[in-house]
């Protein structure tokens, strides 16, 4: 480790330095040994006896300072090397505050005094931004982060509680003294361990450890394909929640009906009745709608076909994809349209309402002018599903009513109620609408010509 650290420092100015290996990466601290010899000696000797190994960054004040150096992790403990050598009466040592050394630079390292002047022990802080003038004259500046400011930024961005303690522990893993100009005081050799001490987690510490990862213990014996699927499901759930928050989904658990198919690349001459006849061989078709332009009534070359059962929709999907219909090779897939769910949600809320609520709302909206007496069901199957793993908001395709065009009969009406006469009536209505549009266009052009002649 020392060889790697020494190799990363190529310039002579990097001498009198210490390498801190933390949970977030490595930092190199250059020391002001000439200006603050007593403080630098204390720091170097504590690193030499591995005093800082596995010590927490117990306080992170975002965009101000990060504090560490207390083996107890409370911010109230820690001894100087003099206290380790000579006892409790030598636990603290005097300040070495210099007018030329200020907290002007990001990454400035200074002692965290233990509650007053001349009470320096082992705790130190690192500034997370420049110009921390409030610390000048109160804390002894003895070094600066020469390499690893990105690591300092990562510590500064840690999620913390109201007291500034990170929710996931960040520790000093190891310390490496790159150069020590001071002689070892008598008795220090007895404190230097033969190897780095073994980390023992505090049983009372409820925080996540620095090497924790989600499902780390359970993932050892789980199939990677299963982990991948679970990860994708979580990501999909998160995206659904975001779509619900911004108003693109009625609720995060809403799903398109499994009985509905989307058919595209249709020939413009293909009608609803044609598709219904073709797809009815796979099961009862509840609704079949070719989507049309709301002004001209022209086909937009895609449609929605809803079956009574999911099995019929699956069979139709397998058999009809890439099949020729009216000299066009159509594509078939399961519908992802949420239009019906949205309409139901806006009318009844997240619970979806009941069939009686839907009938009452439809009858009130249509009124006597449409020949429907209040309270009368128009024969539409409005059953709401629940208990099969889907939300009650996921209504059957028969109650969805995908966007249809032209003035057709309601999409949810059973096919046996629609006859050839009604289809011809729809065609006449579309023709009349197109004629009226052409007449209005001609009148407008005549008025424009008259105005130009004047």
Secondary structure, 3 states (H helix, E strand, C coil): CHHHHHHCCCCHHHCCEEEEEECCEEEEEEECCCCCHHHHHHHHHHHHCCCCCCEECCEEECCCEEEECCCCCCCCCCCCHHHHHHCHHHCCECCCCCCCCCCCCCCEEEECCCCCCCCECCCEEEECCCCCHHHCCCCCEEEEEEECHHHHHHHHCCCECCCCCECECCEEEEEEECCCCCCCCCCCHHHCCCCCCCCCCCCCCCCECCCCCCCCCHHHHCCHHHHHHHHHHHHHHHHHHHHHHCCCCCCCCCCCCCCEEEEECCCCCCCHHHHHHHHHHHCCEEEEEEEECCCCCCEEEEEEEEECCHHHHHHHHHHHCCCEECCEECEEEECCCCHHHHHHHHHHCCCCCCHHHHHHHHHHHHCHHHCCCCCCCCCCCCCECCCCCCCCCCECHHHCCCCCCCCCCCCCCCHHHCCHHHHHHHHHHHHHHHHHHHHHHHHHHHHHHHHHHC
